Amino acid sequence: MKTNKSTASKSTELTDAPEPKVSTSTPPNYYATR
């Protein structure tokens, strides 16, 4: 269970990190065009 929690936390951090970073790096228009 301890390992599972660690993995889940890591997974959430990894998914949460790139999302906001890209959002700030690229404007919302970029996503709309894509």
PyMOL commands that set and color helices and strands:
alter all, ss='L'
color gray80, all
select helices_A, chain A and resi 2-16+18-25+28-33
alter helices_A, ss='H'
color red, helices_A
deselect
rebuild
show_as cartoon
